[in-house]
Amino acid sequence: MVELNEVRIAVVLNAFKRTEYLSLQLDAIENQSIKPVEVYLWHNRGQSINESLKSRVILAECSENLGVWSRFAYALNADVDYICVLDDDTIPGARWFENCVKTMETHDGLLGTRGLQYLSKKRYNPYKEYGWANPNEETVQVDIVGHAWFFRREHLAQFWSELPPKEFSRTSGEDIHFSYMLQKAGINTYVPPHPTNETELWGSLPEYGKNIGTNDAAISLSSGALSKFDKAYRYYISRGFELCLSRKERLSEGVVLGSGVKKNPILRKIVDSSPLVKKIAKKVHNLLAKIGFHV
């Protein structure tokens, strides 16, 4: 049994376009039931950071936007037991670190607050989701995690033992790369419990995840994001990445048709032209998914 007060945790943050939420994020980190020993902040070229916040972190300021991969390189500087990397839209509950450390006792692996179980080997979407957006009472094995990554420091050796292709996007693919590299070492990916009535255990408080995570700065909502995700997904599948759901389990969730209407540029343009059309399209898309047709 691990003594919680003896666990050394470092946090790695990334700042780019949503620095106005950094104070809120730092408050949530400093109020954890297990206090972090260090907080590192990688500041990609973008919005400025309030001077009063700089003294609360170990700051690295970059003159270019090196994207989402750079923070996992910056994390190599931490000399601790565990590292938690947080997206800039992620505000954890006060017992998130505690939840992760306890989960490690039974499910030693890569942990996160949003986990996906893919339903097709041909494309990134569709998937089953667990964590803050779809609470799970028990620990769930998933294919990848995002928004928050909690892992042993030595797992960075697996992350960087292979490099992504040179043409890979700086803004995507780091999540599946991490799970793929750990899978090769026999290490699985999990979402710790996110009990419905205990949000202090969650890795991302939903009131912030829904609002901050869907604003104009969200990478996942940017133009061409899904194509980038698909490219990374197909690359790692071709390299032998194994999905946690069996083929029978995936088929039980419905039929996956085509390459995905969300990637069609003509349809995207039509849908994005009007909030009403976008709302109707989303409802139709979700309805089809519920009856087993993933388009």
HUMO-V807620 format. One record per pair of residues at least 12 apart in sequence whose C-alpha atoms are under 10 Angstrom apart, sorted by the first residue. I is the first residue (numbers start at 1). GAP is how many residues later the second one is. D is the distance in whole Angstrom. If there is no record, write none. Layout:
BEGIN
<<I,GAP,D> <I,GAP,D>>
END
This chain:
BEGIN
<<1,101,9> <1,104,8> <2,99,8> <2,100,8> <2,102,10> <2,103,8> <3,98,10> <4,29,9> <4,30,7> <4,31,10> <4,93,10> <4,94,7> <4,97,8> <4,98,9> <5,28,9> <5,29,7> <5,30,8> <5,93,10> <6,28,9> <6,75,10> <7,27,8> <7,28,9> <7,29,9> <7,30,9> <7,73,8> <7,74,7> <7,75,8> <7,90,10> <7,91,10> <7,94,8> <8,26,9> <8,27,8> <8,28,7> <8,29,6> <8,30,9> <8,71,9> <8,72,5> <8,73,5> <8,74,6> <8,75,9> <9,25,8> <9,26,8> <9,27,5> <9,28,6> <9,29,7> <9,30,9> <9,69,9> <9,70,9> <9,71,6> <9,72,6> <9,73,5> <9,74,6> <9,75,7> <9,88,8> <9,92,10> <9,141,9> <9,142,10> <9,143,9> <9,144,9> <10,25,9> <10,26,5> <10,27,6> <10,28,5> <10,29,6> <10,30,8> <10,65,9> <10,67,10> <10,68,6> <10,69,8> <10,70,6> <10,71,8> <10,72,6> <10,73,5> <10,74,6> <10,75,9> <10,140,10> <10,143,9> <11,15,10> <11,18,8> <11,25,7> <11,26,8> <11,27,6> <11,28,5> <11,29,6> <11,30,8> <11,46,10> <11,64,8> <11,67,9> <11,71,9> <11,72,6> <11,73,5> <11,74,6> <11,75,7> <11,138,10> <11,139,9> <12,26,9> <12,27,6> <12,28,5> <12,29,6> <12,30,7> <12,45,9> <12,46,9> <12,59,7> <12,60,8> <12,62,8> <12,63,6> <12,66,9> <12,71,7> <12,72,6> <12,73,5> <12,74,6> <12,75,9> <12,136,10> <12,137,10> <13,12,9> <13,13,9> <13,26,7> <13,27,6> <13,28,5> <13,29,6> <13,30,8> <13,44,9> <13,45,10> <13,46,10> <13,58,7> <13,59,10> <13,61,10> <13,62,9> <13,71,9> <13,72,6> <13,73,5> <13,74,7> <13,75,7> <13,77,10> <13,135,10> <14,26,9> <14,27,6> <14,28,5> <14,29,6> <14,30,7> <14,46,10> <14,53,9> <14,54,8> <14,56,9> <14,57,7> <14,58,10> <14,71,8> <14,72,7> <14,73,6> <14,74,6> <14,75,10> <15,26,7> <15,27,6> <15,28,5> <15,29,6> <15,30,8> <15,31,8> <15,32,8> <15,33,9> <15,34,8> <15,46,9> <15,50,10> <15,52,10> <15,53,10> <15,56,10> <15,72,9> <15,73,6> <15,74,10> <16,26,9> <16,27,6> <16,28,5> <16,29,6> <16,30,5> <16,31,6> <16,32,8> <16,33,9> <16,49,8> <16,50,10> <16,51,9> <16,52,10> <16,72,8> <16,201,9> <17,26,10> <17,27,9> <17,28,9> <17,29,6> <17,30,5> <17,31,9> <17,71,9> <17,199,9> <17,200,6> <17,201,9> <18,28,9> <18,29,7> <18,30,9> <18,31,10> <18,70,7> <18,71,8> <18,194,8> <18,195,10> <18,197,10> <18,198,10> <18,199,7> <18,200,9> <19,24,9> <19,27,9> <19,28,6> <19,29,7> <19,30,6> <19,31,8> <19,69,8> <19,70,10> <20,27,9> <20,28,9> <20,29,8> <20,30,8> <20,68,10> <21,67,8> <21,68,8> <21,69,9> <21,70,9> <21,187,10> <21,191,9> <22,19,10> <22,27,8> <22,28,9> <22,31,8> <22,66,7> <22,67,9> <22,68,10> <22,69,9> <23,26,10> <23,27,9> <23,29,9> <23,30,7> <23,33,10> <24,66,10> <24,67,7> <25,61,9> <25,62,10> <25,63,8> <25,64,8> <25,65,7> <25,66,5> <25,67,8> <26,13,9> <26,27,9> <26,30,8> <26,31,9> <26,65,9> <26,66,10> <27,64,9> <27,65,10> <27,67,10> <28,62,10> <28,63,6> <28,64,6> <28,65,7> <28,66,7> <28,67,10> <28,68,10> <29,62,8> <29,63,7> <29,64,9> <29,65,8> <29,66,10> <29,67,9> <29,68,9> <30,26,10> <30,64,9> <31,61,10> <31,62,9> <31,63,6> <31,64,9> <32,60,9> <32,61,8> <32,62,4> <32,63,6> <32,64,7> <32,65,7> <32,66,8> <32,168,9> <33,60,10> <33,61,6> <33,62,5> <33,63,8> <33,64,7> <33,65,7> <33,66,10> <33,167,10> <34,60,9> <34,61,7> <34,62,9> <34,63,6> <34,64,6> <34,65,10> <34,67,9> <35,59,10> <35,62,8> <35,63,10> <36,44,10> <36,46,10> <36,47,9> <36,48,9> <36,61,9> <37,41,10> <37,42,10> <37,43,8> <38,18,9> <38,19,7> <38,20,8> <38,40,8> <38,41,9> <38,42,9> <38,45,10> <39,17,8> <39,18,5> <39,19,6> <39,20,9> <39,39,9> <39,44,10> <39,45,9> <39,46,10> <40,16,9> <40,17,6> <40,18,5> <40,19,6> <40,20,8> <40,31,9> <40,34,8> <40,35,8> <40,37,9> <40,38,8> <40,45,9> <41,13,9> <41,15,10> <41,16,6> <41,17,6> <41,18,5> <41,19,6> <41,20,8> <41,30,8> <41,33,9> <41,34,10> <41,44,10> <42,15,10> <42,16,9> <42,17,6> <42,18,5> <42,19,6> <42,20,8> <42,24,10> <42,26,10> <42,28,8> <42,29,6> <42,30,10> <42,31,10> <42,32,7> <42,33,9> <43,16,7> <43,17,6> <43,18,5> <43,19,6> <43,20,9> <43,21,9> <43,22,8> <43,23,9> <43,24,10> <43,27,10> <43,28,9> <44,16,9> <44,17,6> <44,18,5> <44,19,7> <44,20,6> <44,21,5> <44,22,6> <44,23,7> <44,24,9> <44,26,9> <44,27,10> <45,16,8> <45,17,6> <45,18,5> <45,19,5> <45,20,5> <45,21,8> <45,22,10> <46,16,9> <46,17,9> <46,18,9> <46,19,7> <60,14,9> <65,105,9> <65,106,10> <66,103,10> <66,104,6> <66,105,8> <67,102,8> <67,103,5> <67,104,5> <67,105,8> <67,107,10> <68,19,9> <68,101,9> <68,102,6> <68,103,5> <68,104,7> <68,105,9> <68,106,7> <68,107,9> <68,151,10> <69,95,10> <69,100,9> <69,101,6> <69,102,7> <69,103,8> <69,104,8> <69,105,6> <69,106,9> <70,100,9> <70,101,10> <70,104,10> <71,14,8> <71,15,10> <71,16,10> <72,13,8> <72,84,8> <72,87,8> <72,88,9> <72,102,9> <72,106,10> <73,83,8> <73,86,9> <73,87,8> <75,78,8> <75,81,8> <76,77,8> <76,78,9> <76,80,7> <76,81,9> <76,84,10> <77,76,10> <78,75,8> <79,74,8> <79,75,10> <80,72,8> <80,73,7> <80,74,10> <81,70,9> <81,71,6> <81,72,6> <81,73,8> <82,15,9> <82,18,10> <82,19,9> <82,68,7> <82,69,6> <82,70,4> <82,71,5> <82,72,9> <82,73,9> <83,14,10> <83,66,8> <83,67,6> <83,68,6> <83,69,6> <83,70,6> <83,71,10> <83,72,10> <83,73,10> <84,13,8> <84,16,10> <84,27,9> <84,28,9> <84,64,7> <84,65,5> <84,66,4> <84,67,7> <84,68,9> <84,69,9> <85,27,9> <85,61,9> <85,62,8> <85,63,6> <85,64,5> <85,65,7> <85,66,9> <86,26,10> <86,27,10> <86,60,9> <86,61,6> <86,62,5> <86,63,7> <86,64,9> <86,117,9> <86,118,9> <87,59,8> <87,60,5> <87,61,6> <87,62,9> <87,117,10> <87,126,9> <88,59,8> <88,60,10> <88,121,10> <88,124,9> <88,125,9> <88,130,10> <89,58,8> <89,59,10> <89,115,9> <89,116,10> <89,119,7> <89,120,6> <89,121,9> <89,122,9> <89,123,5> <89,124,5> <89,125,9> <89,126,9> <89,128,9> <89,129,8> <90,23,9> <90,56,10> <90,57,6> <90,58,7> <90,113,8> <90,114,5> <90,115,7> <90,116,9> <90,118,7> <90,119,6> <90,120,10> <90,122,8> <90,123,8> <91,56,9> <91,57,9> <91,111,9> <91,112,7> <91,113,5> <91,114,6> <91,115,9> <91,116,9> <91,117,7> <91,118,7> <91,121,10> <92,21,9> <92,40,10> <92,55,10> <92,56,9> <92,107,9> <92,108,8> <92,109,8> <92,110,6> <92,111,4> <92,112,4> <92,113,6> <92,114,9> <92,116,9> <92,117,10> <93,105,9> <93,106,6> <93,107,4> <93,108,6> <93,109,5> <93,110,6> <93,111,6> <93,112,6> <93,113,10> <94,105,9> <94,106,5> <94,107,7> <94,108,8> <94,109,9> <94,111,10> <95,103,10> <95,104,9> <95,105,5> <95,106,5> <95,107,7> <95,108,9> <96,17,9> <96,52,10> <96,54,10> <96,96,9> <96,97,10> <96,98,10> <96,103,9> <96,104,7> <96,105,5> <96,106,6> <96,107,5> <96,108,8> <97,53,8> <97,104,8> <97,105,9> <97,106,8> <98,103,8> <99,93,7> <99,94,8> <99,95,9> <99,101,9> <99,102,6> <99,103,8> <99,104,9> <100,12,9> <100,13,10> <100,49,10> <100,50,7> <100,51,9> <100,91,9> <100,92,7> <100,93,9> <100,101,9> <100,102,10> <100,103,9> <101,49,9> <101,50,9> <101,91,10> <102,90,9> <103,35,10> <103,36,8> <103,87,9> <103,88,9> <103,89,6> <103,90,8> <104,46,10> <104,47,9> <104,48,9> <104,86,10> <104,88,9> <106,33,9> <107,32,8> <107,33,9> <107,34,9> <107,80,10> <107,81,8> <107,82,9> <107,83,7> <107,84,10> <107,85,9> <108,43,9> <108,44,9> <108,79,8> <108,80,8> <108,81,9> <108,82,9> <109,32,10> <109,41,9> <109,42,7> <109,43,8> <109,46,9> <109,70,9> <109,73,8> <109,74,9> <109,77,9> <109,78,6> <109,79,5> <109,80,6> <109,81,7> <109,82,10> <110,31,10> <110,32,10> <110,34,9> <110,35,8> <110,39,7> <110,40,6> <110,41,5> <110,42,8> <110,45,8> <110,68,8> <110,69,7> <110,72,8> <110,73,10> <110,77,8> <110,78,6> <110,79,5> <110,80,6> <110,81,8> <110,82,10> <111,28,10> <111,29,10> <111,30,9> <111,31,9> <111,33,9> <111,34,7> <111,35,9> <111,37,8> <111,38,6> <111,39,5> <111,40,6> <111,41,10> <111,68,10> <111,77,9> <111,78,6> <111,79,5> <111,80,6> <111,81,7> <111,92,10> <112,18,10> <112,19,8> <112,20,10> <112,30,10> <112,32,8> <112,33,5> <112,34,6> <112,35,7> <112,36,5> <112,37,5> <112,38,6> <112,39,9> <112,77,8> <112,78,7> <112,79,5> <112,80,7> <112,90,10> <112,91,7> <112,92,10> <113,17,8> <113,18,5> <113,19,6> <113,20,9> <113,22,10> <113,32,7> <113,33,6> <113,34,6> <113,35,6> <113,36,7> <113,37,9> <113,77,9> <113,78,6> <113,79,7> <113,80,9> <113,81,8> <113,88,10> <113,89,7> <113,90,5> <113,91,6> <113,92,10> <114,15,7> <114,16,6> <114,17,5> <114,18,6> <114,19,7> <114,20,8> <114,21,9> <114,28,9> <114,30,8> <114,31,5> <114,32,5> <114,33,6> <114,34,7> <114,35,9> <114,76,9> <114,77,7> <114,78,10> <114,80,10> <114,88,10> <114,89,8> <114,90,8> <115,12,10> <115,13,8> <115,14,6> <115,15,5> <115,16,6> <115,17,9> <115,18,9> <115,19,9> <115,25,8> <115,26,8> <115,27,6> <115,28,7> <115,29,6> <115,30,4> <115,31,7> <115,32,9> <115,33,10> <115,74,8> <115,75,7> <115,76,6> <115,77,10> <116,12,6> <116,13,5> <116,14,6> <116,15,9> <116,24,10> <116,25,9> <116,26,6> <116,27,6> <116,28,6> <116,29,6> <116,30,9> <116,73,10> <116,74,10> <116,75,9> <116,128,10> <117,12,6> <117,13,8> <117,23,10> <117,24,8> <117,25,5> <117,26,5> <117,27,7> <117,28,9> <117,126,7> <117,127,7> <117,128,7> <117,133,9> <118,24,8> <118,25,7> <118,26,9> <118,125,7> <118,126,8> <118,127,8> <118,132,8> <119,124,9> <119,125,10> <119,126,8> <119,127,9> <119,128,8> <119,130,8> <119,131,5> <119,132,7> <119,133,9> <119,134,7> <119,135,9> <119,136,9> <119,137,8> <119,175,10> <120,123,9> <120,125,10> <120,127,9> <120,130,7> <120,131,9> <120,135,9> <120,136,7> <120,137,10> <120,174,10> <121,112,8> <121,113,8> <121,116,7> <121,117,9> <121,120,9> <121,121,9> <121,122,8> <121,126,9> <121,129,10> <122,108,8> <122,111,8> <122,112,7> <122,115,8> <122,116,10> <122,134,9> <122,136,9> <122,137,8> <123,103,10> <123,104,9> <123,106,9> <123,107,6> <123,108,9> <123,109,10> <123,110,7> <123,111,7> <123,114,10> <123,133,9> <123,135,9> <123,136,7> <123,137,8> <124,102,8> <124,103,9> <124,104,10> <124,105,6> <124,106,5> <124,107,9> <124,108,9> <124,109,6> <124,110,8> <124,135,10> <124,136,9> <125,101,8> <125,104,9> <125,105,8> <125,108,10> <125,131,9> <125,134,9> <125,135,8> <125,137,9> <125,169,8> <125,170,9> <126,127,10> <126,128,10> <126,129,10> <126,130,8> <126,134,9> <126,163,9> <126,167,10> <126,168,7> <126,169,9> <127,16,10> <127,123,9> <127,126,9> <127,167,10> <128,14,9> <128,122,10> <128,125,9> <129,13,9> <129,16,10> <129,62,10> <130,12,8> <130,15,9> <130,60,10> <130,61,7> <130,62,9> <130,63,9> <130,64,9> <131,14,9> <131,15,10> <131,59,10> <131,60,6> <131,61,8> <131,62,8> <131,63,6> <131,64,9> <131,65,10> <131,71,8> <131,72,8> <131,73,9> <131,75,10> <132,15,10> <132,59,10> <132,61,10> <132,62,7> <132,63,9> <132,64,9> <132,67,8> <132,69,10> <132,70,6> <132,71,7> <132,72,6> <132,73,7> <132,74,6> <132,77,8> <132,78,10> <133,61,10> <133,71,9> <133,72,9> <133,73,7> <133,76,8> <133,77,8> <134,60,8> <134,61,10> <134,62,9> <134,72,10> <135,56,10> <135,57,10> <135,58,8> <135,59,5> <135,60,6> <135,61,6> <135,62,10> <135,64,9> <135,67,9> <136,55,8> <136,56,8> <136,57,6> <136,58,5> <136,59,6> <136,60,8> <137,55,9> <137,56,5> <137,57,6> <137,58,5> <137,59,7> <137,60,10> <137,61,10> <138,53,9> <138,54,7> <138,55,5> <138,56,7> <138,57,8> <139,51,7> <139,52,6> <139,53,5> <139,54,5> <139,55,8> <140,49,9> <140,50,6> <140,51,5> <140,52,7> <140,53,8> <141,47,7> <141,48,6> <141,49,4> <141,50,6> <141,51,9> <141,103,7> <141,104,9> <142,37,9> <142,46,8> <142,47,6> <142,48,5> <142,49,7> <142,101,8> <142,102,6> <142,103,8> <143,32,10> <143,33,8> <143,36,7> <143,37,9> <143,40,9> <143,45,8> <143,46,6> <143,47,8> <143,48,10> <143,98,9> <143,99,8> <143,100,6> <143,101,6> <143,102,9> <144,30,10> <144,31,6> <144,32,6> <144,33,9> <144,34,8> <144,35,6> <144,36,8> <144,44,9> <144,45,6> <144,46,8> <144,47,9> <144,99,9> <144,100,10> <145,30,6> <145,31,8> <145,33,9> <145,34,8> <145,44,7> <145,45,7> <145,46,7> <146,28,9> <146,29,6> <146,30,9> <146,45,10> <147,28,9> <147,56,8> <147,57,8> <147,62,9> <147,66,9> <148,55,7> <148,56,8> <149,26,9> <149,29,10> <149,40,10> <149,42,10> <149,54,9> <150,40,10> <150,41,10> <150,53,10> <151,38,10> <155,23,9> <155,26,9> <155,27,7> <155,30,10> <155,32,9> <156,22,9> <156,25,10> <156,26,9> <157,24,9> <157,25,10> <158,19,10> <158,20,8> <158,21,10> <158,22,9> <158,23,6> <158,24,6> <158,25,9> <158,26,9> <158,27,8> <159,15,9> <159,18,7> <159,19,5> <159,20,8> <159,21,9> <159,22,6> <159,23,7> <160,17,9> <160,18,9> <160,21,8> <161,20,8> <162,15,9> <162,19,8> <163,14,9> <164,13,8> <164,68,9> <164,71,10> <164,72,10> <165,67,10> <165,70,9> <168,60,8> <168,63,8> <168,64,8> <169,56,10> <169,59,7> <169,60,9> <169,62,9> <169,63,9> <170,58,10> <171,48,7> <171,49,9> <171,54,9> <171,57,8> <171,58,9> <172,47,8> <172,48,9> <172,53,8> <172,54,10> <172,56,7> <172,57,6> <172,58,10> <172,59,10> <172,60,8> <173,55,8> <173,56,7> <173,57,9> <173,58,9> <173,59,5> <173,60,8> <173,62,10> <173,63,9> <174,58,9> <175,57,10> <176,53,9> <176,56,8> <176,57,7> <176,59,10> <176,60,8> <176,61,10> <176,65,9> <177,55,8> <177,56,9> <177,58,10> <177,59,7> <177,64,10> <179,57,10> <179,62,9> <180,56,7> <180,57,9> <180,59,9> <180,60,9> <180,61,6> <180,62,8> <180,63,10> <181,55,10> <181,60,9> <183,57,10> <183,58,8> <183,59,8> <184,56,9> <184,57,8> <184,58,10> <188,56,9> <189,55,9> <191,12,9> <223,40,10> <223,42,10> <223,45,9> <224,38,10> <224,39,8> <224,40,10> <224,41,9> <225,38,9> <226,34,10> <226,36,8> <226,37,7> <227,33,10> <227,35,9> <227,36,7> <227,37,10> <230,29,10> <230,33,10> <251,41,9> <252,40,9> <253,36,9> <253,37,9> <253,38,9> <253,39,6> <253,40,9> <253,41,9> <254,34,10> <254,35,8> <254,36,9> <254,37,8> <254,38,4> <254,39,6> <254,40,7> <255,34,9> <255,36,10> <255,37,6> <255,38,5> <255,39,6> <255,40,9> <256,33,9> <256,36,8> <256,37,6> <256,38,5> <256,39,6> <257,36,7> <257,37,6> <257,38,5> <258,36,9> <258,37,6> <259,35,10> <259,36,8> <260,34,8> <260,35,5> <261,24,9> <261,33,9> <261,34,6> <262,23,10> <262,33,8> <267,14,10>>
END
